[in-house]
Amino acid sequence: MFLSGLQLVNFRNFKSSCFIFNEGANTIIGENDSGKSNAVTGLRILLDDSFLYNTKRLKESDFSYANNNWKGHWIIISATFSNITSTEKESDICASLIVDDEENMASMSSLISTDNRDHGVVTLFIRPQRGIRKKLFDASGDEATFNEIRNSIRLIDYEFCFTSKSKADFCHDDVYKSIVGDIDLCKATNPEDDDTSILGHRITIADVQNHISLVYIDALRDVLREMHIPRNPIRRIIETIESKIDPAHITTVKEKIKELNDAITNIGEIGVIGRGLNQKLLDILGVVYSPEISLSSELSDEINSLSRFIAMKPKNEDDLDLLGLGHLNMIYLALKIVEFEACRSRELLNIMVIEEPEAHIHSHIQKTLFNNLCVTKNYTQVLMTTHSVHLAESSEISRMNIIKTLNQNSIAMQPMYQLDQYGKDNLNKQNLSLTNCIERYLDAKRNVLLFSKGVLLVEGDAEEILIPNMTKAAYGISLDEIGVGLVNVGGTTFEYVASLFDQLRIQRYCAILSDLDKQAVDSSSPYYKSNAEKKGQERKEKLDRLYSSNSWVDMFYADHTFEIEFLNNDDNFKYVSNAIKKIFTKKATITIHQKNIKDKDIRNEEILMLSEKEGKGWLATIISGELDYNVGIPEYIVSALAFASQETMSLQIYAKMLNYSLAFYDDEDAKSYLDLLHASNDNVSLSKTINELLEDTYFENDVAVEFVNTCEGYQQRIVLGDDDE
C-alpha cells in the first residue's frame, strides 16, 4: 500500500486543497512561503507519532487564512491509501481503514492516483466539541444568538476526532457545508445527524501509527548538532541491530570494559581523591554518621550505551566539522535512509518526508541524489518538498504536486491529472502517453514553467533572447520580477506544452506567441515561403480550437515573423542599424545595409537576410546589446506579457515601471509625478497617483503607461469575473 492522496481543508493557507501521490519518490514544488511546510505539517499531525499535536498546541493561525472568523469552522486532514493487497488486508488495523462501498469511492476519484485498487482512508476532524455544535445548531437562523455563541468559542473548546473509512471529497464546498453547515451565514449542522458513511468511524490514531511510520527530515537541519545528541541516527541503528550481534563479540567487549574500569579505578591519584573525600566526611559528620565511599570507573558495558561513543569522521580528516555544509547534508540524508531501512518496524507502510533535500548541494549532485532516492521505493515512500529546478528536472510530473498561492490562499495542482486522456481526446494521441513525452521534454531550462506564476511560450531563439531584454529596457523590470517564465518550445508545437495549463492541471496563465507568417516579401525573393501563410493560418485554427474555451491559455499572433514585427516598429530601426555595424566590417557594406533597413520596400527582405546570415539567435543577441528605454515592443507581445502576469502585477510594480519611465523625461509634469510616487507610502495614495498619471493625456503614448493600462484590463477581468472565470 502507499499514500495516494492528502486532503487539507481550512488548514493554514489551504482553504481546500488535494494532493495526489504515487508509489516511490514524490515531489511537492513551490516557491518560498507557498505552503510546502504547511502541507507536510498536516500530514505529520495525522501520521507522525513523534509529532504530538493536540488542542494544547492548536493555534488560531492553524485555521484557514481565508476565513474572516475561524470560530466554528472545522479543520479537516484526510489521507487516502491505495493498492492495499490481500496480505495487508489480513491486518486488523488495515482492514479497519478500507472503504467498504466502492461506489462511494467514485466521488473521491480525484484523490486516487490509480484505478481498480482497494483504498483506505484515515481522517482527522479538528472541530468544536459536541455541546458547542449542538448550541450552534439550536441557534441556527437566529443571527444574534448564533454569533453570541460562536464568538464565545475558544481553542480549548475544540476536539481532535480521528476516523477511518470516510467516503467524501471534503475539498468540495457542498460536502463541507453538508457536515459543518454554513457558519458564516449562521447555520450549523446537528451533531446528532453525523453520518458515519461520510465522516467515517472513530478510531484510536495510535493504532494506525503503530502500523504506519512517518519520519521527517527538516530543511533547516543542524547536522553537527544532530550527530552529537544522545538519540542520534547511529545510536538508533545500533539499538535496533543489537539483537543480531554475535553474543561472543558482546562478551569480549564487556570483559575489555571491565578491565578498563579496573585499570581506571586503580590509578593512585584517584585513590587519593577517594581517601580525601572520606576524611572530609568524617570531619563534617563524625564517625557515627559518615558513610564510607570509594571512587571507581563505571563505564557501561551495554551495547546501546556504548553506541553514543561511535562517531563518523572523514577518512582523511580528524573531525566531521571540517566538511562543508553540502557534504554534511548528503551524509545526513544517507544516514537517515540507512536508519529508516534498519529501524522500520511498520509492516504496512513507511513514509519518509524530506524538506528541501537540495540544501547546500551542487546542482548535478541534486539530480543524482533524487534519482537514487527513487530507488528507495522498494522499502518506503518518499515525499520531498523543493524549489530546485534541478530536482524538478529529475522528477516525473506524474509524481509531482505544484503549490500555487494567490492572496495568501494556496492550492495543490497536479500537472499530469487526466493529461493522457486529454491527448487522446484533443491531440489524437491514441497510442502515446502525453505525460511521458512531456516528462522527457521538460529539461532544466524548460521546467521553469513549473515554478513560474505566468508563462510565455515562444517559437524560437530570437524571441527567447530579445523579449526579456526588451522588457527590461522598456519597463525597467525583469520577467523574473513579475513571475513570468519564458519557454522556447523550439518550433510551433505549442499544443503539447500548453496542455499542462488547465483548470484540472496547472492553473497558471500561459500566453502563446506565434507568427501567422503572412508573406512580407515578393514571390521572387529567396526568402519567400509559399506554404508559410497557409501553415500559419492552420496553426491559428488549431490553437483556437484547442484553447479558446480555456481561460488559462490565450494566443497572441504576429502577422509576420518576429524579426519583421520588431523592425517595423519605427523606434527600433536604430538598434538594427547599430547591430549592422557589429556584423560587417567594411564601411561601404555597412552603409548599404543600413540604407536597406530604412527602405520600406526592401527592409523586410533585408532583416530576413541578416537573420539567415547570422542566425536568428545570434542576431537577437547582438541587437539586445543595443537596446535602451526607447525600444518599441510589438503590441502582441505587450498583450501577451499582460496576460501572463495578470496574477502578479501590483501597485508596487506599476510604480517601479512608471518611476523608471518618468526619469527619462525632463519636464515639470514628470518630476511632479515622480515626487508623488515617492511620497505615496500606502496603497490608497499610490493607487490615486497612478490613476491620475494613467489618465494624463500627456503621457498616453508612454510605453510604461501603455503597458500598465493593458495589464489593468486583464486584472479587471479577474476582479469582476469574465466568462468562465
Wavefront OBJ file of the C-alpha trace (Angstrom):
o trace
v 0.000 0.000 0.000
v 1.044 3.584 -0.420
v -0.188 7.091 0.407
v -2.119 8.223 -2.669
v -3.947 11.342 -1.523
v -3.986 14.074 1.108
v -6.865 16.497 1.654
v -6.340 19.725 3.577
v -9.413 21.784 4.396
v -9.263 25.051 6.338
v -5.679 24.345 7.398
v -3.413 27.399 7.443
v -3.013 28.718 3.886
v -5.006 25.819 2.393
v -8.687 26.672 2.203
v -9.439 23.487 0.306
v -6.781 21.501 -1.475
v -5.947 17.948 -2.518
v -2.506 16.395 -3.062
v -2.073 13.253 -5.149
v 0.916 10.937 -4.616
v 2.262 7.832 -6.280
v 4.490 4.967 -5.267
v 8.206 5.733 -4.838
v 9.578 9.279 -4.737
v 7.170 12.244 -4.964
v 7.851 15.963 -5.048
v 5.926 18.958 -3.743
v 7.078 22.004 -5.694
v 6.509 25.578 -4.684
v 8.173 28.908 -4.109
v 9.085 30.237 -0.685
v 6.087 30.647 1.650
v 3.767 28.812 -0.746
v 2.743 26.271 1.899
v 5.041 23.291 1.308
v 5.889 23.034 5.009
v 2.245 23.506 5.986
v 1.244 20.564 3.789
v 3.939 18.441 5.401
v 2.818 19.563 8.868
v -0.743 18.493 8.109
v 0.469 15.022 7.141
v 2.615 14.815 10.281
v -0.309 15.766 12.535
v -2.167 12.805 11.083
v 0.515 10.113 10.851
v 3.719 11.053 12.727
v 3.672 9.524 16.224
v 6.622 11.701 17.259
v 4.758 14.890 16.355
v 2.265 15.214 19.211
v -0.322 17.784 18.175
v -3.493 18.424 20.158
v -5.699 21.215 21.487
v -2.829 22.414 23.687
v -0.792 23.179 20.572
v -3.673 24.304 18.355
v -3.405 27.962 17.359
v -5.795 30.412 15.739
v -3.304 30.675 12.860
v -3.834 26.958 12.136
v -7.233 27.834 10.680
v -7.508 28.929 7.061
v -6.416 32.472 6.395
v -9.400 32.750 4.033
v -11.868 32.645 6.942
v -12.552 36.038 8.436
v -13.561 34.334 11.667
v -12.143 30.878 12.479
v -14.584 30.164 15.274
v -16.988 27.328 14.488
v -15.121 26.205 11.388
v -13.520 22.758 11.112
v -10.023 21.754 10.052
v -10.054 18.502 8.060
v -6.946 16.467 7.262
v -7.593 13.239 5.391
v -5.178 10.670 3.918
v -6.078 8.091 1.289
v -4.095 4.838 0.888
v -4.167 2.771 -2.289
v -3.134 -0.654 -3.577
v -3.940 -2.456 -0.347
v -3.017 -6.064 -1.008
v -4.821 -9.187 0.153
v -1.951 -9.898 2.565
v -2.200 -6.418 4.083
v -5.943 -6.847 4.488
v -5.244 -9.629 6.969
v -4.027 -6.972 9.408
v -6.922 -5.882 11.639
v -5.916 -2.234 11.566
v -5.531 -2.259 7.797
v -8.926 -3.863 7.370
v -10.402 -1.137 9.562
v -9.229 1.545 7.092
v -10.656 0.066 3.894
v -13.692 1.785 2.446
v -16.389 -0.844 2.136
v -18.553 0.552 -0.622
v -16.519 1.109 -3.782
v -19.424 3.004 -5.368
v -18.969 5.740 -2.817
v -15.291 5.942 -3.742
v -16.333 7.282 -7.153
v -16.886 10.684 -5.543
v -13.270 10.559 -4.382
v -11.745 9.727 -7.780
v -9.743 12.962 -7.762
v -7.911 11.759 -4.660
v -6.790 8.430 -6.077
v -3.825 8.071 -8.403
v -4.662 4.544 -9.548
v -7.812 2.721 -10.598
v -9.410 -0.588 -9.633
v -7.488 -0.971 -6.400
v -8.600 -1.175 -2.784
v -8.439 2.056 -0.827
v -8.309 3.010 2.813
v -8.870 6.370 4.481
v -7.767 7.995 7.748
v -9.219 11.395 8.634
v -8.757 13.968 11.374
v -11.529 16.436 12.176
v -10.486 19.352 14.386
v -13.913 20.644 15.317
v -15.892 22.242 18.148
v -16.925 19.811 20.863
v -20.336 18.201 20.595
v -22.005 20.523 23.133
v -20.860 23.651 21.295
v -22.005 22.229 17.966
v -25.448 21.457 19.428
v -25.806 25.020 20.726
v -24.851 26.400 17.300
v -27.395 24.136 15.620
v -30.176 25.143 18.008
v -29.369 28.825 17.378
v -29.199 28.473 13.570
v -31.173 31.218 11.868
v -31.096 33.431 14.968
v -28.195 35.666 13.961
v -27.759 37.419 17.307
v -27.824 34.249 19.421
v -25.736 32.275 16.916
v -22.983 34.909 16.799
v -23.006 35.255 20.571
v -22.368 31.505 20.952
v -19.858 31.498 18.096
v -17.840 34.408 19.446
v -17.567 32.695 22.845
v -15.771 29.673 21.322
v -12.189 29.160 22.470
v -9.477 26.885 21.156
v -9.885 24.613 24.179
v -13.486 24.059 23.044
v -12.178 22.106 20.043
v -11.654 18.342 19.870
v -9.463 16.074 17.740
v -11.618 13.344 16.201
v -9.862 10.612 14.182
v -11.899 8.360 11.888
v -11.442 5.733 9.196
v -13.476 4.652 6.163
v -14.741 8.137 5.312
v -16.107 8.336 1.760
v -16.202 12.011 0.911
v -14.180 14.505 -1.056
v -14.016 17.113 1.670
v -12.459 19.634 -0.716
v -15.851 20.182 -2.331
v -17.595 23.131 -0.724
v -21.005 21.459 -0.782
v -19.603 18.423 1.099
v -18.041 20.693 3.712
v -21.315 22.549 4.210
v -23.250 19.283 4.472
v -21.204 18.191 7.502
v -20.416 21.584 9.092
v -23.095 23.967 7.889
v -22.689 27.484 6.573
v -21.130 29.001 9.683
v -20.717 32.475 8.221
v -24.448 32.545 7.422
v -25.333 31.451 10.974
v -26.204 27.866 10.052
v -24.739 24.748 11.687
v -25.473 21.038 11.360
v -26.869 18.899 14.141
v -24.152 16.658 15.669
v -26.837 14.039 16.266
v -27.145 13.705 12.474
v -23.458 12.950 11.878
v -23.296 10.443 9.017
v -20.592 7.812 9.584
v -20.711 6.860 5.888
v -19.305 10.341 5.192
v -17.322 11.136 8.321
v -16.147 7.580 8.945
v -15.912 5.559 12.144
v -13.950 6.739 15.185
v -10.553 5.116 15.688
v -7.577 5.424 18.000
v -4.919 7.011 15.812
v -2.104 5.383 17.815
v -3.277 2.030 16.468
v -2.776 3.301 12.922
v 0.604 4.840 13.709
v 1.769 1.504 15.122
v 1.463 0.075 11.606
v 2.359 3.132 9.505
v 5.537 5.092 10.222
v 6.437 8.593 9.111
v 9.930 10.048 9.517
v 10.510 13.751 8.962
v 13.785 15.432 7.967
v 13.709 19.198 8.406
v 15.092 21.591 5.785
v 16.874 23.599 8.481
v 18.976 20.733 9.732
v 21.963 21.269 12.001
v 23.837 18.135 11.016
v 26.682 18.521 13.507
v 24.264 19.024 16.390
v 22.129 16.052 15.272
v 25.181 13.796 15.254
v 26.121 14.715 18.826
v 22.761 14.364 20.555
v 22.215 11.156 22.576
v 19.478 9.857 20.273
v 21.417 10.335 17.040
v 20.771 8.131 13.975
v 23.818 5.920 14.572
v 22.696 5.072 18.105
v 19.165 4.267 16.950
v 20.525 1.952 14.261
v 22.769 0.124 16.733
v 19.922 -0.245 19.236
v 17.864 -1.842 16.501
v 20.528 -4.305 15.398
v 21.781 -5.130 18.909
v 19.921 -8.437 18.988
v 21.724 -9.504 15.818
v 25.242 -9.011 17.228
v 27.132 -12.232 17.969
v 26.976 -12.830 21.789
v 30.670 -13.790 21.733
v 31.518 -10.271 20.498
v 29.408 -8.731 23.261
v 31.123 -10.896 25.915
v 34.565 -9.863 24.630
v 33.605 -6.174 24.724
v 32.234 -6.483 28.274
v 35.425 -8.160 29.503
v 37.557 -5.401 27.996
v 35.341 -2.722 29.575
v 35.678 -4.439 32.984
v 39.465 -4.448 32.585
v 39.349 -0.752 31.648
v 37.157 0.093 34.652
v 39.574 -1.737 36.997
v 42.577 -0.005 35.455
v 40.983 3.428 35.911
v 39.888 2.654 39.480
v 43.411 1.522 40.443
v 45.084 4.758 39.381
v 46.810 6.043 42.522
v 45.715 9.635 42.213
v 42.076 8.549 42.027
v 42.519 6.591 45.274
v 43.957 9.727 46.910
v 40.827 11.666 45.937
v 38.632 8.948 47.480
v 40.557 8.921 50.770
v 40.467 12.724 50.934
v 36.710 12.692 50.402
v 36.192 10.129 53.208
v 38.342 12.202 55.583
v 36.297 15.329 54.817
v 33.066 13.439 55.541
v 34.493 12.281 58.901
v 35.408 15.846 59.763
v 31.901 17.091 58.924
v 29.654 14.237 60.106
v 31.740 12.276 62.579
v 32.331 8.559 62.773
v 28.722 7.573 63.504
v 27.012 9.307 60.568
v 29.735 9.382 57.944
v 29.379 6.850 55.062
v 32.484 5.289 53.593
v 32.741 5.678 49.831
v 35.156 4.825 47.087
v 35.756 6.165 43.594
v 35.570 3.679 40.758
v 35.135 3.732 36.975
v 31.662 2.637 35.913
v 31.766 2.694 32.122
v 28.604 0.901 30.959
v 29.147 -2.351 29.136
v 25.716 -2.208 27.467
v 25.975 -2.001 23.692
v 23.244 0.628 23.309
v 25.057 2.860 25.824
v 28.367 2.422 24.016
v 26.787 3.486 20.723
v 26.912 7.138 21.734
v 30.701 6.935 21.573
v 30.612 5.814 17.942
v 31.130 8.796 15.664
v 31.664 9.433 11.970
v 34.649 11.254 10.548
v 36.097 11.697 7.077
v 38.756 9.177 6.120
v 41.442 11.816 5.661
v 40.232 14.298 8.276
v 40.209 14.326 12.059
v 36.731 15.733 12.550
v 33.343 15.862 10.831
v 33.306 19.625 11.481
v 35.882 20.083 8.714
v 33.409 19.090 5.992
v 31.295 21.674 4.173
v 27.522 22.024 4.577
v 26.848 20.227 1.297
v 28.754 17.091 2.252
v 27.279 17.141 5.756
v 23.756 17.260 4.342
v 24.422 14.390 1.944
v 25.945 12.269 4.724
v 22.995 13.018 6.981
v 20.405 12.116 4.329
v 22.242 8.874 3.564
v 22.410 8.045 7.261
v 18.712 8.772 7.785
v 17.832 6.439 4.923
v 20.047 3.698 6.387
v 18.455 4.297 9.789
v 14.970 4.202 8.301
v 15.669 0.955 6.498
v 17.242 -0.633 9.575
v 14.714 0.613 12.109
v 11.461 0.436 10.193
v 9.110 -1.733 12.159
v 5.791 -0.923 10.461
v 4.585 -3.734 8.280
v 2.055 -1.697 6.268
v 3.781 1.489 5.144
v 6.900 3.554 5.818
v 6.904 7.184 4.696
v 9.946 9.457 4.676
v 9.330 13.202 4.323
v 12.351 15.325 3.377
v 12.113 19.103 3.233
v 14.348 20.702 0.602
v 16.960 17.955 0.165
v 18.817 20.286 -2.214
v 20.075 22.480 0.664
v 23.751 23.397 0.117
v 24.106 20.712 -2.580
v 25.508 21.305 -6.088
v 23.007 21.074 -8.959
v 24.486 17.915 -10.511
v 24.536 16.184 -7.131
v 20.917 17.233 -6.560
v 19.801 15.268 -9.621
v 21.906 12.264 -8.647
v 20.505 12.418 -5.121
v 16.916 12.492 -6.354
v 17.392 9.635 -8.801
v 18.938 7.492 -6.085
v 16.235 8.376 -3.565
v 13.741 6.977 -6.078
v 15.369 3.592 -5.578
v 14.063 3.559 -2.011
v 10.588 2.664 -3.293
v 11.444 -0.956 -2.534
v 11.024 -0.291 1.147
v 9.438 3.114 1.582
v 7.560 6.017 0.034
v 9.462 9.311 -0.179
v 7.886 12.773 -0.225
v 10.171 15.733 -0.899
v 9.463 19.445 -0.890
v 11.634 21.540 -3.175
v 12.048 24.774 -5.097
v 15.000 23.444 -7.077
v 14.615 23.364 -10.864
v 17.242 20.620 -10.940
v 15.221 18.299 -8.733
v 12.140 19.177 -10.755
v 14.005 18.189 -13.919
v 14.681 14.749 -12.449
v 11.193 14.372 -11.012
v 8.336 12.949 -13.046
v 5.274 15.159 -13.405
v 3.201 12.076 -12.602
v 4.744 12.185 -9.111
v 4.566 15.934 -8.703
v 2.338 18.386 -6.849
v 2.766 22.080 -7.577
v 1.581 24.601 -4.996
v 0.127 27.877 -6.200
v -0.504 30.816 -3.877
v -2.794 33.759 -4.534
v -3.903 36.217 -1.859
v -2.453 34.016 0.929
v -4.514 31.040 -0.213
v -2.732 28.007 -1.657
v -3.901 25.115 -3.782
v -2.147 21.943 -4.937
v -2.066 21.258 -8.652
v -1.203 18.006 -10.445
v 0.232 18.585 -13.951
v -0.482 15.009 -15.015
v -4.148 14.883 -13.999
v -6.119 13.423 -16.959
v -3.302 14.587 -19.265
v -3.116 11.353 -21.262
v -6.868 11.396 -21.756
v -6.629 14.988 -22.980
v -4.005 13.854 -25.503
v -6.305 11.144 -26.809
v -9.434 13.305 -26.954
v -7.922 16.503 -28.357
v -4.493 15.797 -29.871
v -5.248 12.416 -31.462
v -2.508 10.704 -29.444
v -4.188 7.339 -29.103
v -1.066 5.202 -28.685
v 1.165 7.720 -26.944
v 1.411 8.845 -23.327
v 1.425 12.639 -23.363
v 2.611 12.574 -19.744
v 5.713 10.522 -20.592
v 6.543 12.707 -23.594
v 6.325 15.948 -21.618
v 8.419 14.454 -18.803
v 11.209 13.812 -21.308
v 10.736 17.269 -22.815
v 10.988 19.252 -19.585
v 14.695 19.736 -19.016
v 16.253 22.190 -16.532
v 15.691 25.040 -18.968
v 12.072 24.374 -19.824
v 10.793 23.275 -16.431
v 10.898 26.911 -15.344
v 7.220 26.772 -16.313
v 6.599 24.591 -13.241
v 7.788 27.377 -10.927
v 6.583 30.492 -12.758
v 3.441 32.415 -11.853
v 2.817 33.012 -15.554
v 4.306 31.572 -18.737
v 5.204 32.779 -22.223
v 5.621 30.092 -24.878
v 7.657 31.312 -27.875
v 8.747 29.741 -31.153
v 12.488 30.216 -31.180
v 15.786 31.653 -30.010
v 15.167 35.214 -31.203
v 12.075 35.635 -29.012
v 13.761 33.863 -26.105
v 16.673 36.304 -26.194
v 15.043 39.580 -27.186
v 11.764 39.599 -25.235
v 13.369 39.550 -21.740
v 15.857 42.224 -22.824
v 13.161 44.403 -24.403
v 11.059 44.144 -21.243
v 13.959 45.190 -19.026
v 14.963 48.065 -21.305
v 11.442 49.438 -21.860
v 9.905 48.983 -18.410
v 12.846 48.715 -16.035
v 11.635 45.349 -14.722
v 12.687 41.794 -15.491
v 10.407 38.881 -16.298
v 11.568 37.318 -13.022
v 10.246 40.310 -11.065
v 6.750 39.750 -12.413
v 6.992 35.977 -12.008
v 6.851 35.198 -15.729
v 8.829 32.322 -17.172
v 9.673 32.279 -20.874
v 9.941 28.875 -22.554
v 11.288 28.328 -26.053
v 9.390 25.361 -27.480
v 11.809 25.193 -30.408
v 9.129 25.232 -33.104
v 5.399 25.682 -33.355
v 4.104 22.634 -31.497
v 2.718 24.712 -28.646
v -0.267 22.467 -28.025
v 1.673 19.777 -26.149
v 3.210 22.052 -23.522
v 0.148 24.318 -23.350
v -1.992 21.295 -22.469
v -0.435 21.416 -18.978
v -2.310 24.652 -18.275
v -5.902 23.932 -17.452
v -8.397 24.151 -14.603
v -7.731 20.447 -13.944
v -3.944 20.698 -14.023
v -1.712 23.784 -13.683
v -3.772 26.884 -13.011
v -1.275 29.407 -14.364
v -1.794 31.897 -17.169
v 0.005 30.740 -20.303
v 0.437 33.051 -23.301
v 1.314 31.521 -26.662
v 3.213 33.848 -29.028
v 3.070 32.637 -32.619
v 3.647 34.029 -36.099
v 0.961 33.852 -38.770
v 3.806 34.073 -41.297
v 1.945 36.291 -43.747
v 4.086 36.999 -46.786
v 6.234 40.085 -46.295
v 8.390 39.731 -49.433
v 7.718 39.244 -53.136
v 7.377 35.773 -54.578
v 10.652 36.334 -56.422
v 12.551 36.724 -53.150
v 14.698 33.794 -51.964
v 13.025 34.282 -48.561
v 9.524 33.746 -49.926
v 7.898 30.633 -48.460
v 4.892 29.554 -50.440
v 3.216 27.452 -47.751
v 4.145 29.526 -44.690
v 0.979 31.635 -44.604
v -1.257 28.599 -45.056
v 0.512 26.761 -42.235
v 0.267 29.845 -40.045
v -3.492 30.014 -40.546
v -3.877 26.285 -39.893
v -1.846 26.667 -36.695
v -4.090 29.510 -35.560
v -7.228 27.496 -36.258
v -5.856 24.528 -34.337
v -4.799 26.580 -31.301
v -8.075 28.489 -31.278
v -9.994 25.217 -31.368
v -7.988 23.744 -28.504
v -7.808 26.721 -26.175
v -10.493 29.279 -27.000
v -12.572 27.986 -24.077
v -9.580 27.559 -21.733
v -9.354 30.632 -19.502
v -5.757 29.795 -18.546
v -4.373 29.840 -22.106
v -4.537 32.570 -24.722
v -2.892 33.091 -28.098
v -1.195 36.236 -29.375
v -0.355 36.333 -33.062
v 2.108 38.358 -35.086
v 1.223 38.937 -38.733
v 4.781 38.244 -39.812
v 7.895 36.715 -38.316
v 9.199 38.131 -35.045
v 12.173 39.893 -36.686
v 9.914 41.748 -39.138
v 7.489 42.745 -36.381
v 10.402 44.100 -34.355
v 11.845 46.081 -37.252
v 8.500 47.516 -38.374
v 8.253 49.415 -35.105
v 9.792 52.755 -36.101
v 11.596 53.147 -32.778
v 13.660 50.026 -33.444
v 15.478 50.960 -36.652
v 18.459 52.332 -34.801
v 19.047 49.100 -32.868
v 19.206 47.050 -36.054
v 21.299 49.744 -37.679
v 23.773 49.659 -34.800
v 23.819 45.865 -34.946
v 24.828 46.048 -38.616
v 27.997 47.856 -37.526
v 28.865 44.837 -35.395
v 28.084 42.317 -38.138
v 30.001 43.850 -41.049
v 33.456 45.408 -41.102
v 33.643 47.358 -44.368
v 32.196 50.853 -44.161
v 30.633 50.670 -47.637
v 28.905 47.393 -46.819
v 27.620 48.800 -43.543
v 26.223 51.853 -45.326
v 24.397 49.726 -47.919
v 22.732 47.501 -45.312
v 21.782 50.444 -43.099
v 20.168 52.089 -46.136
v 18.266 48.899 -46.966
v 16.926 48.685 -43.412
v 15.371 52.153 -43.765
v 13.816 51.434 -47.167
v 10.220 50.286 -46.600
v 10.191 48.398 -49.889
v 13.118 46.094 -49.121
v 13.683 46.243 -45.372
v 11.692 43.049 -44.719
v 13.914 41.101 -47.092
v 16.958 42.748 -45.515
v 16.108 41.661 -41.971
v 15.375 38.123 -43.180
v 18.762 38.091 -44.909
v 20.507 39.240 -41.719
v 18.653 36.580 -39.707
v 19.765 33.850 -42.072
v 23.337 35.124 -42.309
v 23.940 35.475 -38.565
v 21.374 33.033 -37.273
v 18.222 34.304 -35.547
v 19.540 33.715 -32.053
v 22.884 35.402 -32.654
v 21.297 38.394 -34.401
v 18.925 38.783 -31.446
v 21.908 38.654 -29.089
v 23.668 41.458 -30.990
v 20.531 43.612 -31.117
v 19.903 43.042 -27.398
v 23.186 44.776 -26.620
v 21.965 47.928 -28.388
v 18.578 48.358 -26.665
v 17.646 51.318 -24.495
v 14.468 52.687 -22.884
v 13.109 53.849 -26.267
v 12.736 50.311 -27.600
v 9.355 49.621 -29.126
v 7.687 46.366 -28.106
v 5.216 44.943 -30.663
v 1.626 45.152 -29.455
v 1.001 41.396 -29.492
v 3.967 40.885 -27.130
v 2.716 43.628 -24.783
v -0.677 41.914 -24.589
v 0.934 38.507 -24.016
v 3.051 39.876 -21.178
v -0.014 41.460 -19.582
v -1.990 38.213 -19.875
v 0.778 36.052 -18.392
v 1.458 38.431 -15.486
v -2.108 39.294 -14.526
v -1.908 37.499 -11.161
v 1.380 39.087 -10.148
v 1.060 42.711 -11.188
v 0.772 45.056 -8.218
v 0.757 48.758 -7.457
v 4.367 48.468 -6.385
v 5.422 47.009 -9.753
v 3.403 49.656 -11.593
v 5.143 52.317 -9.525
v 8.570 50.879 -10.305
v 7.862 50.876 -14.050
v 6.484 54.414 -14.018
v 9.365 55.689 -11.891
v 11.783 54.172 -14.394
v 9.984 55.681 -17.382
v 9.368 59.147 -15.923
v 13.043 59.507 -15.014
v 13.805 59.926 -18.740
v 11.509 62.959 -19.036
v 12.935 66.414 -18.498
v 9.859 68.421 -17.584
v 7.984 69.572 -14.505
v 4.952 67.299 -15.028
v 7.115 64.186 -14.910
v 9.034 65.438 -11.885
v 5.760 66.200 -10.120
v 4.502 62.645 -10.646
v 7.858 61.258 -9.563
v 7.603 63.193 -6.312
v 4.056 61.928 -5.751
v 5.080 58.319 -6.424
v 7.968 58.566 -3.986
v 5.765 60.194 -1.344
v 2.998 57.585 -1.616
v 3.584 55.361 1.406
v 0.323 53.395 1.322
v -1.720 51.621 -1.342
v -4.520 54.173 -1.331
v -2.304 57.156 -2.132
v -0.202 55.095 -4.549
v -3.300 53.948 -6.433
v -4.576 57.516 -6.646
v -1.282 58.809 -8.043
v -1.009 56.006 -10.604
v -4.595 56.504 -11.800
v -4.006 60.235 -12.247
v -0.871 59.504 -14.241
v -2.638 56.973 -16.461
v -5.394 59.498 -17.206
v -2.933 62.284 -18.078
v -3.083 62.579 -21.896
v 0.463 63.959 -21.948
v 1.803 60.506 -21.061
v -0.717 58.394 -23.007
v 1.917 57.275 -25.537
v 4.497 56.389 -22.900
v 5.427 52.689 -23.217
v 5.136 52.075 -19.474
v 1.735 53.787 -19.297
v 0.503 51.737 -22.266
v 1.674 48.531 -20.614
v 0.083 49.371 -17.252
v -3.215 50.131 -18.988
v -3.044 46.770 -20.786
v -2.294 44.988 -17.514
v -5.116 46.795 -15.769
v -7.533 45.462 -18.368
v -6.599 41.867 -17.596
v -6.659 42.417 -13.837
v -10.128 43.961 -14.023
v -11.248 40.746 -15.740
v -10.058 38.739 -12.730
v -11.668 41.077 -10.201
v -15.036 41.470 -11.940
v -15.312 37.969 -13.396
v -15.213 37.250 -17.093
v -16.769 34.354 -18.992
v -15.614 31.114 -17.358
v -13.581 32.764 -14.614
l 1 2 3 4 5 6 7 8 9 10 11 12 13 14 15 16 17 18 19 20 21 22 23 24 25 26 27 28 29 30 31 32 33 34 35 36 37 38 39 40 41 42 43 44 45 46 47 48 49 50 51 52 53 54 55 56 57 58 59 60 61 62 63 64 65 66 67 68 69 70 71 72 73 74 75 76 77 78 79 80 81 82 83 84 85 86 87 88 89 90 91 92 93 94 95 96 97 98 99 100 101 102 103 104 105 106 107 108 109 110 111 112 113 114 115 116 117 118 119 120 121 122 123 124 125 126 127 128 129 130 131 132 133 134 135 136 137 138 139 140 141 142 143 144 145 146 147 148 149 150 151 152 153 154 155 156 157 158 159 160 161 162 163 164 165 166 167 168 169 170 171 172 173 174 175 176 177 178 179 180 181 182 183 184 185 186 187 188 189 190 191 192 193 194 195 196 197 198 199 200 201 202 203 204 205 206 207 208 209 210 211 212 213 214 215 216 217 218 219 220 221 222 223 224 225 226 227 228 229 230 231 232 233 234 235 236 237 238 239 240 241 242 243 244 245 246 247 248 249 250 251 252 253 254 255 256 257 258 259 260 261 262 263 264 265 266 267 268 269 270 271 272 273 274 275 276 277 278 279 280 281 282 283 284 285 286 287 288 289 290 291 292 293 294 295 296 297 298 299 300 301 302 303 304 305 306 307 308 309 310 311 312 313 314 315 316 317 318 319 320 321 322 323 324 325 326 327 328 329 330 331 332 333 334 335 336 337 338 339 340 341 342 343 344 345 346 347 348 349 350 351 352 353 354 355 356 357 358 359 360 361 362 363 364 365 366 367 368 369 370 371 372 373 374 375 376 377 378 379 380 381 382 383 384 385 386 387 388 389 390 391 392 393 394 395 396 397 398 399 400 401 402 403 404 405 406 407 408 409 410 411 412 413 414 415 416 417 418 419 420 421 422 423 424 425 426 427 428 429 430 431 432 433 434 435 436 437 438 439 440 441 442 443 444 445 446 447 448 449 450 451 452 453 454 455 456 457 458 459 460 461 462 463 464 465 466 467 468 469 470 471 472 473 474 475 476 477 478 479 480 481 482 483 484 485 486 487 488 489 490 491 492 493 494 495 496 497 498 499 500 501 502 503 504 505 506 507 508 509 510 511 512 513 514 515 516 517 518 519 520 521 522 523 524 525 526 527 528 529 530 531 532 533 534 535 536 537 538 539 540 541 542 543 544 545 546 547 548 549 550 551 552 553 554 555 556 557 558 559 560 561 562 563 564 565 566 567 568 569 570 571 572 573 574 575 576 577 578 579 580 581 582 583 584 585 586 587 588 589 590 591 592 593 594 595 596 597 598 599 600 601 602 603 604 605 606 607 608 609 610 611 612 613 614 615 616 617 618 619 620 621 622 623 624 625 626 627 628 629 630 631 632 633 634 635 636 637 638 639 640 641 642 643 644 645 646 647 648 649 650 651 652 653 654 655 656 657 658 659 660 661 662 663 664 665 666 667 668 669 670 671 672 673 674 675 676 677 678 679 680 681 682 683 684 685 686 687 688 689 690 691 692 693 694 695 696 697 698 699 700 701 702 703 704 705 706 707 708 709 710 711 712 713 714 715 716 717 718 719 720 721 722 723 724 725
